Amino acid sequence: MQELRGYVRYRFRSEEDDVDVLLEGEADWVRGIVAELGLRKVGWMMPMAVDSTKISNSGLAADIESTPSGKPKDMGPEPDPSRIPVIRRPIGELDLVAKLVEVGLEQPTRPTSDELRDQLAEVEEPHPAQGPMVKDPMAESWLKELLRLVVRKHGVTAISTETIALAASDYLGDREGLELELFLESMFRAGKIVKVHGGGATGWGPSPAWLASGL
């Protein structure tokens, strides 16, 4: 076996005997283990590009030189505050819409009830929802399709009770007003939709897990 020095790797594999030996460490130590195992005439040994003086107690190579205090010697150049651009503007004057357009993004537009109704009419009738907590299988399935359009087509997280009623009342068992709110509240308590309070209206959006689930 070639007399190597420093940190080496020894490898012997025999598929026939189902043997796989891998040793890494100082050359003398590895040769001693190989001799104990009776593997002097088999396998191969190669030097590793790791300086043994940089091996820590954990056996891992210390790639970064350290000072006596334990801090890396080279942490790059000192920060130069003068190279950091300073942008000042009066509070409230940042045009978020313009910034979105500048980076190639469009601001989500809240769909009208008429738009949602037209789009819902193009959706293939879903299968009835299933599960022990389902009270109205078809209403729940249609609500999911409606909110799927809201989120994925329009990029909006929630729509108001009124919008839901105008867009899909007949899909939801002709529920309107208080009856629709109670239905949505029950879906909220079941963890299938989320409730968003804003201004004088309440919005409803799909729970991500419910939206991604099957029937």
N, C-alpha and C positions, 0 to 999 in steps of 0.2 A: 504494500500500500504506500502511495506517495507520502513522503514526510512533509506535511503542511504545518504551518504555524499560524497562530492567531485564532480567530473565530471561524469555525468551520461547520459544515453540515454534512452528516453521513446519512445515506439512504440505501435501504435494501428492501426489495419487494419480490415476493414469490407468489404469484397467483395460484400456482399448483398446490402449494402448501398453506395458502391463505395466511401469508406472513407479510407484514408491512412495518418496517422499522424506520423511524426518523429521529435523528439525534442532532442537536445543535448546541454548541458551546466551545470552550477552549479545546484546541486540537489534542493536547495530551489527555485531557479528561475524556473526550470522545473516543480516542483510541483505546483507552483503558476499558470503557464500557463495551466497545466492539470486541475486544479480546475476551472479556468475561462471557460474552454471548457466543463466542466461537465463530465469529463472522469475519475473521481477518481476511479470508480469501474471497469473499463475496462483497457485493455492494460497491458503492463509490462515495468518495469524499471530495468536497469542493470548498474552496475558501469563500467566505461571505464578506461582503463589502461593509462590515461593521467593525469598528475599532473596539476591542474588548475593554479599553479604558473608559469607554462611554456607556458601558452597560450598567444600569442602575440595579439596586437590590431587588427590584421587581422582575429583572430579566429583560427589561425593555431598553432599547437604545435611546440615549439622550441626544437628540438631534440638535438641540440648541445649547450653545455654550452659556454657562452661568457665571455670575460673579459670586464672591463669597457670601453675599447676602441672599443668594438664591434667585436673583432677578436675571433675566437674559441680558447678555452683554450688548447685543445689537437689537434694538427695538425700532430701528428706522430713524429717519430725521426728526428733529424736534418740530412740533406743530407750529405752523406759521399763521396766526390769526388774520394777518393782512391778506391772505389768499382766499379767505372765506367771504363770499359775496354777501353784502348786507342789503336786504330789501326791506324798505319801510313803506308803509301805506296807512292811511287813516283807517281806523277800525270800521269794518262793514263795507269797505270798498272793493274787496276781493270778488271778482266776477267768476263764481264757480262754473257756471255754464260755459263761459268763454274758455276757461282753462280745460274743461272736459273736451270741448271741440278741438282745442289746440293739440291735445295728445291723441286725437282720433277717436274719442268716445262721445256717444250721444247721451243726452240727459233723458232718463226714462220719462215717457209721457203717459199720464194716467188715462186709461181707456174709458170711453163713454159706455153707458149701458147699451146703447144701440149697436156699437161696434162689437161688444162682447156677445150680444144676442146673435148677430150675424155670424160671428165666428163659431159660436156654439152650435148653430144650425148645421155647420159643415162637419162637425165631429161625429164620428160613427158611434152609434148607441153603445154605451159601455155595458159590461156585465154587472149584474147586481152585486153590491157589496156583501161580504160574508163576515160572520163573526158573532159571538154571543152578545156584543154590545150594540149591534146594528139594529135600529128600530125601523128604519125606512130604507131598504137596500138601494132602490133606484135613486131616491133623492140624494143619498150620500154619494153615490157614484157620479151623479151629474154635478154635484157641488165640487167634487174633486176635479172633474174636467174643467169646470169654470175657473177654479183657482189655479189650475195648471196653465191655462191660457194667460191669466193675469200675470203670473210669475215669469213663465218662460217666453212668452211672446212679447209682453210689454215691459218686463223688468221691474214690475211694481210688486211690493210685498203684501199689500192689503187693499181691500176696497170696502166701501161703506155698506151698511145694511140696505140702504135705499138702492144702491147700484145693483146689489145682488137681486133684490126684488124685481127691479125693472128688467134686468137682463135674463133672469132665469126662474121667475116665480112658477110658471107652469111646469118647468122641469123638476121643481122641488115640491110637488104635490100641491100647487096653487097656494103655497104659504106666503103670507104677507104680514106686515105690521108685527104685532106682538107674537103671533104664532111663529113667524120666521125667526124672530129674535130668540124665542125659546128653543127652537130647533138648533140654531147656531150656538146658543149657550150650551146645549147638551153636547154638541160636537166639541166645544171648547173644554168642557169638563172631562170628556173622554180623551183629551190630549191630541185630538186630530187636527184641530185648527188653533190659531192663536188670536188673541184679542188685542187690538191696538187702540189706545185712547188718544184722541187728538182733537183739540178744539171742542166743538160742540157735537162731534159725531164719533161713532165707534166703528173702527175698521176691523175686518176679519181677513186673516191670511192662513195659508196652509202650513201645518207642521211639516218640516222637511222629511221626517221619517214616514209620515203618513202619505205624503205626496209621492215618495219613492217606492212605497210598498205596493204589493199586488192587491188582489181583491181581499 
